[in-house]
Amino acid sequence: MTPAAHMEPSVPSAVPGKGALALLRILVVAGEGGSAGSLLQNLRQWADDGRLEIDTAPDLPRAVRQLAGQRWDLVLAVLGEHPDDDLSWWVDTLRGATGSPRLIAVAQAPSMGLVLRAEKSGVLDVLSLPLRRDELVRALERLRSVASETAVPLPFVEPHAVGPYALVGQSPAMLDVYKLLARVAGSAATVLVQGESGTGKEVVARAIHINGPHTAGAFVAVNCAAIPENLLESELFGHEKGAFTGAVTRKIGRFEQAGGGTLFLDEIADMSLALQAKILRAVQEREIERVGGGETIPIDVRLIAATNRDLKDAIKQGRFREDLYYRLAVVTIRLPTLVERGDDLVLLTAYFVRQFAERYGKKTRAISDRALELLRAHAWVGNVRELRNVIERAVIVATDETLRAEHLPDELRGEETTLADRPQGGLLTLAEAEARHIAKVLAHTNGQIGAAAEILRIHRNTLTRKMKEYGL
Amino acid sequence: MTGPPPVRVEKALALMPELEALAPLRALLVSIARPDEATLWSSSGPYLTLGKRGVHPDELRRRMPQAFHRITEHLQALFKAYVEALECQQRADAPGVVAALLRAGRLEEDVGREPQARTWYEVALRVAEALQDRRPEVEVLRALGYIGLALGEYAAGARQFQRSLALAEAEFDQAGATAASEGLGDVALAQGQWGGAQAWYSRGLRLAEAAGDGPRAGRLERQLGVLARKQRDLGAAGDYLRRARERFEAAGLADEMASVLNEQGLLDAQLGRHTAASAAYREALAWAQRAPRDGRLELSIRLNLAELDLEAGRLLEAEAELRRAEQVAIGGHLIRRLAQIYTLMGRLRGAQGDETGFVFFEQAIELAKAVEHSVATEAQVYHAYGVFRSRLGQQDEARAYLERARELFDSLGEAVERDRVEAELRALSA
């Protein structure tokens, strides 16, 4: 079941567009009540080698007008008294601007927190006032170097079609999945698919359905975590008219809809214990009752369940029924993360680029070296789903044959930190390293100071003080 | 991540009784609730609503002083306004008493407590009615008119504006008469009475121009633009909005600029000029950033931008904008607007043929009933829910929801929306 991949011929060898541009178009925007005059003067005096075209706007609203009318490569904006707020507005504004111009933010004594937030938002650089020549020149050099990207041909990928979905990948981890999938599909056994978010659990479930004995029947998917708990039971088992407020008509539940086919229960760990008991009964007895109905209805469905949680751990904590676990996990398929799949990332990228280019009528068929580097470097929390999302957005905004770094979301572009440009050869000061690490841990704990302090093994007051110190 | 998992908002709110004293705690809980990163990328991530966000009791405890601070600040301002009213009373300065009581009412309105504001205004009215100078009474009646409008009590609102106008005219209070005319136009517009709205706004505009009141004239021109757009006289709408924009830009009124550009975006969208509409909304957002912080205005612009993307089939952009709007609403204590956001999210899922999108309508209905207490919003949600079910081929459920929407619009005396629902029901039967 290995999808084939080969190189597609005749892709452009150089990226047209920005790389060929000799002229950089820069919009300089003064802060609230300020003037763009001195910035303009600095820019002209220090950096204009005849390849800059510079214009000014007095404030954000007027800048928006100018950005809507023409394509700009860079906005040099002075942040006001509330630099964090101003930065968010600028990032939001540039998100919708023609040609995805980059932002250099200029602020009075920018905090470490502001710099980190700017990096995360894809801001090219944060410069402090008064401007220094070397910093400004280096930021512009970065913009020019960013503009020179080389196109990399994308391999042609022949996926295993699973309806509108596809299984793509040749990594050893995925080959193991294909083998297990082939063995289990032919039987009617209940399957538990485990894997992190976005690893393709539903695609695998569909593949099992299509290649299994229930393929003539429907494939019905229910996301147990998406549906409010008070509605999930009637969604699964159906209800009779008037069974509860809002039961305006009789409803056939998903178990019945999947009759003769496959019922896919996604995110099963999010179900309440009471409902787990009802699922157990349905699995054991092969019959259900609609909510508000007394009739017992026999069911003939293949059940596939999926979760991104550790069910054994949930059993230990009393949040998941052990008997149900063993009923569901007759066969368990564990899906690898995107990181574990190595070069599958390139195949998946190629597949998605082709899929979305067709969908949106685009000519995109190559990717730049820099864009690919950014994709490889990203920590894919959302795995293949996140990659698919990123590529879809990129294809939508791409205007020519090559998908470039500028088409990628701010979060990915922000990962090209300014480290390489540092005079010390990319080395951080102790404070910078500490601030970055604290920010990383806080992101991990969703901003929970107590949990972050626990991980960092410092008192929460110390952490709060450091956060204040670094402006995090 | 270490430590116990967060408690879901739906469960947290279920533990909190519906007591007014707990409203600030409820608002705080909602504002600090967030999805964890793993949930965002899980298959239920696209269906994430307020109820599925998580909250840590520890964080709630830690943030409680902020809530207390806000409550104290509000109470201090209210008490101060009352003491000022007493001082004015002591000095026999009755107009001063009215002004102080009005100030207190406005403070209540600013935090979304319209019924409480009305109580302050009613006290102010009693004082104002005893005055020889009727201008304070004109002002109080106008404030009461806007409360009626905000609470969907259109007839009561119209009565207050009428009284305000009659008094203003008797007192030769041109500014008062202009403002009352604007209020009457707003009530008529809200009820879909286009002719009445046209007459009141035009009258107000004539008065404002005669008095050289540029900002007021701009507001009335903007409203005439809104009205012309609703009547599909798009050329006239464009002219009115352009004139309003020129007035506001000359006066440097950032909030009014944001508001008129938001309306310009709606007009451009109706004209099918999606790029122009998008540019207008983006500029509106930029002006909103310069204006005194008003989350409601920002939210309104973002919702229009999302709807534009939705209509144009740019579903990814629509979803991103809706998520930003959701964040503005949750972070900015504007959870009343969440019902509208989730209705649009449901419509978005409907456009994708995604049945699970029903979860957004269910959440929106719950919010409209329990948080917003707005029959109009509930009716709008049922209308959209009916259309969603109809598109999925679930005709019986679609009919039930549309009939519920019709019933609710009937109870409000809302004719325009009711007719739209009726048309959907006819299409369903055809």
Interface residues (C-beta under 8 A of the other chain):
Chain A: E32 D59 L60 P61 A63 V64 R65 A68 D85 D86 W89 D92 T93 G96 E196 S197 G198 K201 E202 N223 C224 A225 A226 I227 P228 E229 L231 V248 T249 K251 D266 E267 D270 N308 V381 G382 N383 R385 E386 N389 E392 R393 I396 A443 H444 T445 N446 G447 Q448 I449 G450 A451 E454 I455
Chain B: M1 T2 G3 E10 R34 D36 E37 A38 T39 L40 W41 S42 S43 S44 G45 P46 Y47 G51 K52 H56 D58 E59 R62 A254 M257 S278 A279 R282 E283 L285 A286 W287 Q289 R290 R314 L316 R324 T356 V359 E362 Q363 D396 E397 A400 Y401
